[in-house]
Amino acid sequence: MTQQDEYFSVQLGLTINVERLSSNESVPDEQDFNAEIPPLFRIASECSTLEDNADRLFASFNKNETQALMDYLAAQNSKINLLLSYVLSQQDDPTYRFTTLTFGASNLSFTSSSSYLVGSNVRVKLFLDYPAAAIFCYAEVTESIASDEQFIIKLRYTRLLEDDRDLLIRAALYSQQKLLRQRAQQRQLNNNDE
């Protein structure tokens, strides 16, 4: 089992673009891949990393002394994230748009009206809501399973920046924490109704 296989996946509908590579295209080597990543995707990744670093810094401050500053910076951060989300949404191509069934730091799955050839390569853009970011990568089709009149397509990332893998881990953890909070609130409401 490789390290890549050790990451868990969560069920969440993220907007993605999946573009099949033509017969004369191949997955670029690491250097060419780094050069191919659109600048906006790099900016989004760097903004998210900076935000994470700032969160860690603020965690060390005394909340009573810095609450007003933290509230102000959180509001500024929200504005930037809204703007970034809008700009990133312009990179979403409806021709290649799908919604994930699951995603994680090593793979994702989605439904398609057509089958994909197992072993073929695709170019992928993932659009994250939290943290607000977009990820550009390549993946290999590992499964194409007929289900009703659709196909469940499973992809394994083959070219992905480590910083982007970290973003996917954070997004998956955030999604899990949100689900756990919702379940706890539902249990509390159910207990209060009894």
VMD Tcl script that draws the C-alpha trace (Angstrom):
set ca {
  {0.00 0.00 0.00}
  {1.45 3.37 -0.99}
  {1.22 6.48 1.14}
  {-1.26 7.86 -1.38}
  {-3.72 5.06 -0.60}
  {-3.77 5.90 3.11}
  {-5.98 9.00 2.77}
  {-9.69 8.72 3.44}
  {-12.44 10.02 1.20}
  {-15.61 11.90 2.12}
  {-18.94 12.07 0.38}
  {-19.39 15.62 -0.85}
  {-20.51 17.22 -4.10}
  {-17.67 19.42 -5.32}
  {-17.72 21.02 -8.74}
  {-15.00 19.53 -10.91}
  {-13.90 19.69 -14.53}
  {-12.68 16.43 -16.06}
  {-11.09 16.63 -19.50}
  {-10.04 13.45 -21.29}
  {-6.55 13.60 -22.76}
  {-6.43 13.15 -26.50}
  {-4.56 10.18 -27.96}
  {-1.48 12.33 -28.65}
  {-1.37 13.80 -25.12}
  {0.28 12.27 -22.07}
  {0.62 13.18 -18.42}
  {3.44 15.73 -18.20}
  {6.54 15.10 -16.13}
  {6.79 17.02 -12.85}
  {8.64 20.01 -14.33}
  {6.21 20.44 -17.24}
  {3.27 19.94 -14.87}
  {4.50 22.76 -12.62}
  {4.82 25.03 -15.66}
  {1.31 24.09 -16.88}
  {-0.56 24.97 -13.66}
  {-2.62 28.10 -14.38}
  {-1.41 31.14 -12.37}
  {-4.83 31.63 -10.76}
  {-4.69 28.10 -9.31}
  {-1.25 28.85 -7.82}
  {-2.54 32.08 -6.29}
  {-5.52 30.28 -4.75}
  {-3.26 27.65 -3.23}
  {-0.88 30.26 -1.82}
  {-3.76 32.30 -0.36}
  {-5.11 29.24 1.38}
  {-1.67 28.39 2.81}
  {-1.24 31.97 4.05}
  {-4.69 31.83 5.67}
  {-3.82 28.58 7.44}
  {-0.55 30.07 8.73}
  {-2.38 33.18 9.99}
  {-4.94 30.99 11.79}
  {-2.12 29.22 13.63}
  {-0.53 32.54 14.57}
  {-3.79 33.94 15.93}
  {-4.39 30.80 17.96}
  {-1.35 31.73 20.04}
  {-2.70 35.21 20.89}
  {-4.68 36.03 24.02}
  {-8.25 36.21 22.70}
  {-9.37 38.89 25.16}
  {-6.63 41.29 24.08}
  {-6.95 40.79 20.33}
  {-10.61 39.93 19.72}
  {-11.39 43.18 17.85}
  {-8.35 42.76 15.60}
  {-9.19 39.12 14.96}
  {-12.81 40.00 14.08}
  {-11.63 42.70 11.68}
  {-9.11 40.38 9.99}
  {-11.71 37.60 9.77}
  {-14.06 40.01 7.97}
  {-11.29 41.04 5.56}
  {-10.45 37.38 4.98}
  {-14.11 36.63 4.21}
  {-14.17 39.40 1.61}
  {-11.01 38.07 -0.03}
  {-12.39 34.51 -0.02}
  {-15.63 35.67 -1.65}
  {-13.71 37.49 -4.37}
  {-11.35 34.54 -4.85}
  {-14.27 32.10 -5.10}
  {-15.89 34.27 -7.77}
  {-12.68 34.58 -9.80}
  {-12.03 30.84 -9.52}
  {-15.57 30.05 -10.66}
  {-14.66 31.69 -13.98}
  {-12.21 28.81 -14.52}
  {-15.09 26.29 -14.43}
  {-15.78 25.06 -17.98}
  {-19.40 23.80 -18.34}
  {-18.27 21.46 -21.15}
  {-16.27 19.36 -18.67}
  {-18.32 19.98 -15.50}
  {-19.23 17.17 -13.13}
  {-19.98 16.89 -9.42}
  {-18.04 14.57 -7.15}
  {-19.65 11.72 -5.26}
  {-16.55 11.40 -3.07}
  {-13.20 13.10 -2.85}
  {-10.03 12.78 -0.84}
  {-6.34 13.54 -1.02}
  {-5.59 10.57 -3.28}
  {-8.72 10.01 -5.35}
  {-12.24 11.10 -6.28}
  {-15.36 9.68 -7.88}
  {-18.18 11.17 -9.95}
  {-21.01 10.11 -12.22}
  {-20.98 10.51 -15.98}
  {-23.42 9.71 -18.75}
  {-20.58 8.03 -20.65}
  {-17.97 5.45 -19.74}
  {-14.27 6.19 -19.34}
  {-11.53 3.78 -20.36}
  {-9.82 2.31 -17.28}
  {-6.15 3.29 -17.37}
  {-6.75 6.43 -19.42}
  {-5.59 9.82 -18.15}
  {-7.58 13.00 -17.54}
  {-6.89 16.62 -16.66}
  {-8.85 17.69 -13.57}
  {-9.83 20.97 -11.92}
  {-11.38 20.77 -8.45}
  {-13.19 23.78 -6.99}
  {-13.21 23.86 -3.19}
  {-15.60 25.96 -1.12}
  {-13.59 25.66 2.09}
  {-10.85 26.50 1.99}
  {-11.68 28.68 -1.02}
  {-9.33 27.25 -3.61}
  {-9.05 25.48 -6.92}
  {-6.76 22.59 -7.69}
  {-5.30 21.62 -11.04}
  {-4.05 18.07 -11.42}
  {-3.92 14.93 -13.56}
  {-5.53 11.61 -12.71}
  {-5.87 8.08 -14.00}
  {-9.22 6.34 -14.42}
  {-9.19 3.36 -12.04}
  {-12.83 2.25 -12.42}
  {-15.78 2.89 -14.72}
  {-18.82 1.10 -13.31}
  {-22.24 1.03 -15.02}
  {-24.98 2.12 -12.59}
  {-28.52 2.56 -13.91}
  {-28.11 4.80 -16.95}
  {-24.93 6.41 -15.58}
  {-21.35 5.40 -14.94}
  {-19.52 5.84 -11.66}
  {-16.02 6.96 -12.56}
  {-13.18 6.65 -10.05}
  {-9.96 8.59 -10.49}
  {-6.58 8.39 -8.75}
  {-4.39 11.51 -8.83}
  {-1.14 11.05 -10.73}
  {0.14 14.65 -10.78}
  {-0.79 16.78 -7.78}
  {1.20 19.38 -5.87}
  {1.83 18.46 -2.22}
  {0.38 21.82 -1.13}
  {-2.78 20.94 -3.06}
  {-2.89 17.51 -1.42}
  {-2.76 19.34 1.94}
  {-5.68 21.52 0.78}
  {-7.68 18.40 -0.06}
  {-6.92 16.93 3.36}
  {-8.08 20.15 5.06}
  {-11.23 20.27 2.92}
  {-12.03 16.62 3.74}
  {-11.45 17.20 7.47}
  {-13.58 20.34 7.43}
  {-16.37 18.41 5.69}
  {-16.15 15.60 8.28}
  {-16.18 18.08 11.20}
  {-19.20 19.85 9.73}
  {-21.04 16.54 9.35}
  {-20.19 15.55 12.94}
  {-21.45 18.92 14.25}
  {-24.70 18.49 12.29}
  {-25.19 14.99 13.68}
  {-24.53 16.20 17.24}
  {-27.04 19.04 16.78}
  {-29.62 16.60 15.38}
  {-29.13 14.24 18.33}
  {-29.53 17.16 20.73}
  {-32.74 18.26 18.99}
  {-34.06 14.68 19.09}
  {-33.25 14.43 22.81}
  {-34.96 17.76 23.49}
  {-38.11 16.59 21.64}
  {-38.44 13.48 23.82}
}
mol new
graphics top color blue
foreach p $ca { graphics top sphere $p radius 0.5 }
foreach p [lrange $ca 0 end-1] q [lrange $ca 1 end] { graphics top cylinder $p $q radius 0.2 }
display resetview
